[in-house]
Amino acid sequence: MLLLALESSCDETSAAVVRDGRTVLSNVIASQIDVHAEYGGVVPEIASRQHLEAVSLVVEQALRDAGVSLLELEGIAVTQGPGLAGALLVGISVAKGLALGRRIPLVGVNHIEGHLLAVFLETPVAFPFIALAVSGGHSHLYRVDGIGRYTTLGQTVDDAAGEAFDKVAKLIGLPYPGGVAIDRLAAAGNPQAIKFPRPLINDGSFNFSFSGLKTAVLTYLGKHPEAATSGLNDLAASFQAAVCDVLTRKTAAAVAATGIKRVVVAGGVACNSGLRRSMAAFADQQGVELAMPSPLLCSDNAAMIAVPGDYYLARGYRSGFDLDALPVWPLDRLSQRLMEAP
């Protein structure tokens, strides 16, 4: 199936043309980072307007890069949620219009599901596997038994990992997006310089908590204000090490509890060099098969939406033209999707 996929859940407007859910012919992303940087984070109303301005151009570029026309498309997949309601509706509206005009099937896709399956665009992974989804809005551990078959093992009880990176970056005067800035500074710092806590590390669950870690950084800065200047590299490295240690050790605990020795790490924070090193070391030590998408596919992009989109459309699932945005959409609820397919 030749599929057009659309993604507009937050601050990236993306369109991709993908064949058979595996071969990426184009993957165009229009970022809003510069627009939101002056506010220190994503402003929903501005994000929606930026999507409206960019979406047509992005779709046209994706078709041009793929060397195909609208007439050749056989289906459309679009992010239905979770995400910002106004932003999601831009992509959904365009997808509906194109599907109606071409009379081709349409399917709404879960954004997190797209992240978990993005790795299939580069590397085949056998089911079942443990998946760590880490981004600005999500920190979840899942057991993945197949496409559409997800079980939540653990999740953040407060801030997501990416959110913690951005908040700490703001505390120490770094630009948005904070995760990128901290990762850059951490490369020149000592990760053992400051002993930050590892929240919930021994509580017996697979859950995460990062708000206390953010508070620990604030407390440390109150006692050591010089760390925000002369000690910035060590501060960034120590904070990053704490986050990555928690993410890696919780994932290791899930592997040990389930006996599943295949792990996929996905989402924007999977671009973090510290996390990639930490996960690689764990996998090597424990004999775990580790798969992490390339950085482009870790970010919000439309190609990842095509992986589950192609799977569902090929099995007869269709979304109606009453398709609406789902700002909150737990991945577990997707287990009903295949049972509801014609």
C-alpha positions in Angstrom: 0.0 0.0 0.0 1.3 3.5 -0.9 0.4 5.6 2.2 0.4 9.3 3.0 0.9 9.9 6.7 0.4 13.1 8.7 1.6 14.1 12.1 0.7 17.3 14.0 0.3 16.3 17.6 2.6 19.1 19.1 5.1 21.4 17.5 6.2 19.5 14.4 4.2 19.5 11.2 5.1 16.4 9.2 4.0 14.4 6.2 5.5 11.2 4.8 4.9 8.8 1.9 5.6 5.2 2.9 5.2 2.0 1.0 3.9 -1.1 2.7 4.5 0.4 6.1 8.3 -0.1 5.8 9.9 1.8 2.9 10.1 5.5 3.5 9.9 7.4 0.2 9.8 10.8 1.9 9.5 12.2 5.5 9.2 16.0 5.6 9.2 17.8 9.0 8.6 21.5 9.6 9.8 22.4 13.1 8.4 25.2 15.3 11.3 25.2 17.7 12.4 28.7 16.8 8.9 30.1 17.2 8.4 28.6 20.7 11.9 29.2 22.0 11.2 32.8 23.1 8.4 31.4 25.4 10.5 28.6 26.8 8.1 26.0 25.7 5.2 25.1 23.4 2.3 27.5 23.3 -0.7 25.5 22.1 -2.5 28.4 20.3 0.7 29.3 18.4 1.4 25.7 17.5 -2.1 25.3 15.9 -1.6 28.4 13.8 1.9 27.2 12.7 0.4 23.9 11.7 -2.2 25.6 9.6 0.5 27.6 7.8 2.8 24.7 7.2 0.6 21.6 6.5 -0.2 22.2 2.8 3.4 23.0 2.0 4.7 19.9 3.9 2.2 17.6 2.1 3.2 19.0 -1.3 6.9 18.6 -0.4 6.4 15.0 0.8 4.7 14.0 -2.5 7.3 15.8 -4.5 10.2 14.1 -2.7 8.6 10.7 -3.1 8.0 11.3 -6.8 4.3 10.4 -6.5 1.0 12.2 -7.0 -2.2 12.3 -5.0 -3.8 10.0 -7.6 -1.3 7.2 -6.7 -2.1 7.2 -3.0 -4.0 4.2 -1.6 -4.6 5.3 2.0 -4.0 8.0 4.6 -2.9 7.6 8.2 -3.0 10.6 10.6 -2.1 11.1 14.3 -5.4 11.1 16.2 -3.9 11.5 19.6 -2.6 12.0 22.2 -1.4 15.5 21.9 -2.6 19.1 21.7 -6.3 19.2 20.6 -6.0 22.2 18.2 -2.8 20.9 16.7 -4.2 17.4 16.2 -7.3 18.8 14.5 -5.2 20.5 11.8 -3.7 17.2 10.6 -7.0 15.3 11.0 -8.9 17.9 8.9 -6.4 17.7 6.1 -6.4 13.9 6.2 -10.2 13.8 6.0 -10.3 16.2 3.1 -7.7 14.3 1.1 -9.3 10.9 1.8 -12.7 12.2 0.9 -11.5 13.9 -2.3 -9.6 10.8 -3.4 -12.1 8.3 -2.0 -9.4 6.3 -0.3 -9.4 4.8 3.3 -8.4 6.8 6.3 -7.2 5.6 9.7 -6.4 7.5 12.9 -3.2 6.4 14.7 -2.0 6.7 18.3 1.1 8.9 18.4 2.9 6.8 21.0 2.2 3.6 19.0 3.9 5.3 16.1 7.0 6.0 18.3 7.1 2.4 19.5 7.0 1.1 15.9 9.2 3.6 14.3 12.1 1.2 14.7 10.5 -1.1 12.1 11.4 1.4 9.4 15.0 0.5 10.0 15.2 -2.8 11.9 12.8 -5.7 12.2 12.2 -6.6 15.9 10.5 -9.8 17.0 7.6 -9.7 19.3 7.2 -9.6 22.2 9.5 -6.8 23.4 9.8 -4.3 26.2 9.4 -0.7 25.0 10.5 2.5 26.8 8.7 5.5 25.4 10.4 8.7 26.6 9.5 12.2 25.4 8.4 15.6 26.6 5.0 14.4 27.5 5.5 10.6 28.1 7.6 8.2 30.2 6.1 4.8 29.9 7.3 1.2 29.9 5.2 -1.2 27.8 5.1 -4.9 27.0 4.5 -5.1 23.3 3.1 -8.4 22.1 2.2 -7.3 18.6 0.9 -4.3 16.7 -2.2 -3.2 18.6 -1.3 -5.3 21.6 0.2 -3.2 24.4 0.3 -3.6 28.2 1.4 -0.7 30.4 4.0 -1.9 32.9 4.9 1.5 34.3 4.6 5.2 33.8 5.6 8.5 35.3 3.6 9.6 38.3 4.4 13.3 37.7 6.8 14.9 35.2 7.9 13.1 32.1 11.6 12.7 31.5 11.7 15.2 28.6 9.6 17.6 30.7 12.2 17.4 33.5 15.0 18.1 31.1 13.2 21.3 29.9 12.3 22.5 33.4 15.9 22.0 34.7 17.3 23.7 31.6 15.0 26.7 32.3 16.2 26.8 35.9 19.8 27.2 34.8 19.1 29.6 32.0 19.5 27.3 29.0 17.5 27.8 25.8 14.5 25.7 24.7 14.5 22.8 23.9 16.3 22.1 27.2 17.1 18.5 26.6 19.4 19.3 23.7 21.2 22.0 25.6 21.8 19.8 28.6 23.0 16.9 26.5 25.5 19.3 24.9 26.8 20.6 28.2 26.9 17.2 29.8 29.4 16.0 27.2 32.1 18.2 28.9 31.0 17.5 32.5 31.6 14.9 35.2 28.4 12.8 35.7 29.6 11.8 39.2 30.3 15.4 40.4 26.9 15.8 42.1 25.0 13.0 43.8 21.4 13.6 42.7 18.7 11.2 43.8 17.3 8.4 41.8 13.5 8.6 42.6 11.5 5.4 43.0 14.5 3.3 42.0 14.0 0.7 44.6 10.2 0.8 45.1 9.5 -2.4 43.4 7.4 -0.8 40.6 8.2 0.1 37.0 7.0 3.7 37.6 9.0 6.8 37.2 9.1 10.1 39.1 11.1 13.1 38.0 9.6 16.1 39.8 11.7 15.5 42.9 14.8 15.4 40.8 14.0 18.8 39.4 13.5 20.0 43.0 16.9 18.5 44.0 18.6 20.6 41.3 16.8 23.7 42.5 17.9 23.0 46.1 21.5 22.4 45.0 21.6 25.7 43.1 20.3 27.5 46.2 23.3 26.1 48.2 25.8 26.3 45.3 24.8 29.3 43.1 28.2 29.1 41.4 27.1 25.9 39.8 24.9 27.8 37.4 28.0 29.4 35.8 31.4 27.8 36.5 30.0 24.4 37.3 27.4 24.2 34.6 28.9 21.2 32.8 29.1 19.1 35.9 25.6 20.0 36.9 24.2 19.1 33.5 26.2 15.8 33.4 25.1 14.8 36.9 21.4 15.6 36.3 21.5 13.8 32.9 23.2 10.8 34.5 20.5 10.6 37.2 17.6 10.6 34.6 19.3 8.1 32.4 20.2 5.8 35.3 16.5 5.7 36.4 15.3 5.0 32.9 17.8 2.3 32.3 17.4 0.5 35.7 13.6 0.5 35.5 13.8 -1.0 32.0 16.3 -3.6 33.2 13.8 -4.4 36.0 11.0 -4.9 33.5 13.3 -7.2 31.4 14.1 -9.3 34.5 10.5 -9.5 35.6 9.1 -10.6 32.2 12.1 -12.6 30.9 11.8 -10.7 27.6 15.3 -9.9 26.4 14.3 -7.5 23.6 14.1 -3.8 24.2 13.0 -0.9 22.0 13.7 2.7 23.2 11.7 5.4 21.4 10.6 9.0 21.6 12.4 12.3 21.6 14.5 11.6 24.7 15.8 8.5 22.9 18.0 11.0 21.0 19.9 11.8 24.2 23.5 10.6 24.0 23.7 9.7 27.7 20.6 7.5 27.5 21.8 5.8 24.3 25.1 5.0 26.0 23.5 3.8 29.2 21.0 1.6 27.4 23.8 0.2 25.1 25.9 -0.7 28.2 23.0 -2.4 29.9 22.1 -4.4 26.8 25.7 -5.5 26.3 26.1 -6.6 30.0 22.7 -8.4 30.1 22.7 -9.9 26.6 19.7 -7.9 25.6 18.7 -7.2 22.0 18.4 -3.5 21.9 16.8 -1.4 19.1 16.8 2.4 19.0 15.6 4.4 15.9 18.0 6.9 14.4 17.5 10.4 15.9 15.2 11.6 13.1 12.8 8.8 13.7 12.9 9.4 17.5 11.5 12.9 16.9 7.9 13.5 16.0 7.6 12.5 12.4 4.9 11.2 10.0 6.8 8.2 8.7 6.4 6.4 12.1 2.6 6.9 11.9 2.6 5.0 8.6 3.8 1.8 10.3 0.7 1.0 12.3 -1.4 2.9 9.8 -0.5 0.5 7.0 -1.1 -2.5 9.3 -4.6 -1.4 10.3 -5.7 -0.5 6.8 -4.4 -3.7 5.4 -6.6 -5.6 7.9 -9.7 -3.7 7.1 -9.8 -1.1 9.8 -11.2 2.2 8.7 -11.8 5.5 10.6 -15.0 7.3 9.6 -15.2 11.0 8.6 -16.4 11.7 12.2 -12.8 11.0 13.3 -12.0 13.4 16.1 -8.9 14.4 18.1 -8.2 12.4 21.3 -5.9 14.6 23.4 -5.8 11.8 25.9 -5.6 8.2 24.5 -4.0 5.5 26.6 -2.2 3.0 24.4 -3.8 0.0 26.2 -7.2 0.8 24.7 -5.9 -0.1 21.3 -6.5 -3.8 22.1 -10.1 -3.3 20.9 -9.2 -1.9 17.5 -8.5 -5.2 15.7 -11.6 -6.8 17.2 -13.7 -4.0 15.9 -12.3 -4.3 12.3 -14.7 -5.5 9.7 
